[in-house]
Amino acid sequence: MTDHAPEPSLIQLARASGEDATAAPVDLAVRVRELRKARSWTLEQAAQQAGLARSTLSKIENGQMSPTYDALKKLAVGLGISVPQLFTPKSSPQGGGRMVSTKRGEGAAHATTTYEHEILADQLVQKSMLPYRARIRARSFEEFDGWVRHEGEEFLYVLTGAVRLFTEFYQPVDMVRGDSAYYDAAMGHNVISISDDDATILWVTSMG
């Protein structure tokens, strides 16, 4: 059996996607530190919540390592947020009347082994909702490392293809173009494609 190369990190995959890099990148180290301090957690407490070594979390917060998607997922679960929310920085509240338009294919790309996320309206901070388009790569539940859970509520709308929505407390639901679902995101959930081609969906997640 040949050795597999280490899985590239979410950040590396996003940078290799060919997206226009004119938008200022999120400083993941600063974002993680802000999220931890907002919860009044020490490094040890945050590392325990995420199931990571304290040294690993310290390196992430100090920009000394580019974490794998598995590490980012553990960190997000420990903080009670979704992975995309790690890349949505908070800033000072803005005045009323805000608006932003995202052209097709111009959202911030974050690829994983199971999903390809395109974060929409990423120029806006202090949002109440996190909208993103996702291409569903996964074809079986076993491709996930357990359930995905995070704070808030979530709305899913199928754009193309067909998907199967798995939830922790309900029977799987098969969905096709035009179908939608609204659910508590703290309940375990995963989505796979059941069409020949990768399905695409619109996800909108409330920010807590």
N, C-alpha and C positions, 0 to 999 in steps of 0.2 A: 504494500500500500504506500502510495506517495504521500509525503507530508503536505498539508494544506497551509497556504500562507495565512498569517493572522488576518482576521477580518478587519478591513479598514474602518476607521471611526466614522461616525455620522458627519463630522465636520469635513473630513477628507473626501468623503463621497459627495457632499454638497459642492465642494470647491471643484471637483472633477466633472461636475455635471454640465459645465459649459454655460452656466447662467451668467448674465451680465453682473459684474462685481462692483458696479458703481455705488450701490448702497453700502453704508458703513456696516461692517460685520459686528455681530453681538460679541462682547467680551464675556465668554462663558465663565471665566474665572471670577470676574466681578459679579456676574449674575448669580452664580452659585453661592458666593459669600453673602450677598444681599439676602437671598432667600433663607439661608441658615440663620443669619443674625435677626431677620424679621421674626423668627420663631424662638429667639433667645436660646438657641442651642449651641453647645460647645462643639468642637470638632468631633470629640468622642461620641457625643449624643447623636449628632447627625450621621456619623459613620455607622453607628449601631442601627439607626432607623433604616439606612439604605443597604445594610449588609455589606458594607465595603470596609477595607482596612483604613485606619485613621491616616496612615501615610499616603494612601491612594487619594483620599479626599483632600488632604493637605496639598498634594501635588496639583490636583485639579484646580483648587482655589488660587494657587500661586502661578498657574499657567505653565507648569513644568511638565505636563503630559497632555496628550490628546486622547481623551477617553474613548473606548470602544462603545458601540451602541448598547451592548449588554450593561456596561457600567453606567451609561446615561439613563437607561431604563430603570435600573435599581435606584439610582439617585432620584429620579422623578417620582417613583413609587414611594420612596422614603419621605420625600417632601410633600407628597399628596397632590402632585400635579401631573400633567401629561408631558411627554418628551418635548413636543413643540413649544410648550410654555417655558421650557428652559431657554429657548431662543427668542423669547418675547420680553424684552426688558421693560421695566417700569421706569417712569420718569415723572416730572412734575405734571400735575393735572393741567390739561389744556382748556382753553375757553370753549364756549359753545360754537355750533356751526361748523364742526370739523367734517371733512370729507376726503376720501382718497379713492382713486380708481386704479385697479390692477389689470393691465392688459393680459391677454391670454399668453401663458408661458413665461410671464415676467415675475411671478411670485418667487419667494425665497425657497429654494429646493433643499430638502433634507431627506436623503434616501436611506432605507434600511433593508434588511434581508426580506422582510415581509411586506412593507409598504414603501411607496415613494410619495412623500408629502410635498406639497407646494403651498407654503404659507401665504395667504392672501391678506391684503391690507396691512402688510408688515411694517409700513412706514408709520402707522399710528401706534402710539403708546397709551397706556392706561385704558385699554379697551375692556368692555364688559363681555365681549365675545371673541373667540378665536376661530376664524373661518379658514379652512384649508381644503384643498382638493387632494385626493389620494388615489394613486394607482395601486390596486391590490395585487401583490405578487403571490401571496401565500395561497396554497391549494389544499392545505389540510390543517386541522387544529394543532397537530403535533409539531408544526413548524414554529409555534410560539413557545416561549419559556414561561408557561402558565398564563393566567388571566392578566389582561390589562385593566388597571383600575386607576382612577384619579379623581380629583375633586370636581364638583360642578355637575351640570347636566349636558347631554349631547344630542344633537340632531344629525341624522344620517339621511342622505338623499342619493339614490343610485342614478348616475349620469349615463353610463354605458355598461353593457354586459349584464352579468347576473352574479349575485353574491349570496353567501349564507352568513347570517348574523348569529353568532353564538353568544348567549348571555348566561350568567351564573344561575339564575333562578327560573328560566323559561326554556321551553323547547326551541331548538334552532329554527330560524325563520329564513326561507328562501325568498329573495327579492330580485326584481328585474327593473329595468329602466323606468323611472317615474315613481317607484315605490320609496317609502320613507319610514323612518322609525325615530322615536324620541325616547330617551331612557336616562336613568340615573347612572352617571359615569363612575360612581363609586362601586357599582355592581360590576363584577368581572365581565368583560366583553372582548370578543375578537371577531374579525371579519375575514373571510376567505373568498376567492373567486371560484365560481363553479361554471363559468363560461369558458370557451376555448381560449379566448384572449383575456388578458388581464382586464378586470372590470375597473371602472373609475367611479368614485363617489365624491360627494361634497359633504364634509363634516363641519359642523359648527359646535364649538364647545364653549359653555359659559365659563367665565373666569372665577369660579368659586361661588 
